[in-house]
Amino acid sequence: MSSLGRTVLRLVFGGLCVAALAAIFAILSGEFGDGDNKVIGTSLLFAVSASTGGAGQALRLRGTFAALGTVVLGGSGAAFALVTYGIWAEVGTDSFWQAVGAVGILALDGAHAAFVLARRRRADSPGTELATTVAVTAAAVSGTLGILAVLELVDGPWQPLAVILVVQLLATAAAPLLRRLAPEQTAPSADLFENRDGRSIAHELRAIADDLDHATTPDAVRDQADRLRHLARRPNLS
């Protein structure tokens, strides 16, 4: 697991621990007061925001779709700040919570798309690419419909929204399954091995090691990992 993933998990774990401790304290004290509810709600919200923000940051670090990652990261932080303010200041204005809902939906559906895109591979099969595209497109459509509904710009498209959400979840689950079920289709594209035929295994391994030394992005490292897998599948090594 990457250092970013560990950091996000620590933040999520910390938020959940604070929420659990606040709940235990409230139970032992005999009642749940407004302060207890606010602490628990804020802690749980922090855990969710850390997860969605982490998905956005992971996409930014990949270097592809970095703009989406930035939007998700910013939306997650804004949603956490707005909801926290609304909870503790006890804001009762409908327009405020409509705006908060819109930002929250942007962060959640954006994080969903970022999560799927961050797991793309250069060597993905056409089926896996299709599932990824469907999941991201569905996230964009469901997020747009959700925001429009929250802002009362459309009249509650709940039935089509529910259908789109089902498609979105199905495609999200299908992408990694297809990636695992079709290993023979996940070989790197030919351009990764151009002019390498006929080289000795030792020469090939040295070339991969040299390229790893100069790899500066996760995508570059994954390319070299794919080269190693391709090398291991050569007939003379089986």
Buried (B, 14 or more C-beta within 10 A) or exposed (E): EEEBEEEBBEBBEBBBEBBEEBBEEBEEEEEBEEEBBBBBBBBBBBBBBBBBBBBBBBBBBBEBBEEBBBBBBBBBBBBBEBBBEBBBEEBEEEEBBBBBBBBBBBBBBBBBBBBBBBBBBEBBBEBBBBBBBBBBBBBBBBBBBBBBBBBEEEEEBEEEBEEBBEBBEBBBEBBBEBBEEBEEBBBBEEEBBEEBEEEEEEEBBEBBEEBBEEBEEBBBEBBBBBBEBBBEEEEEEE
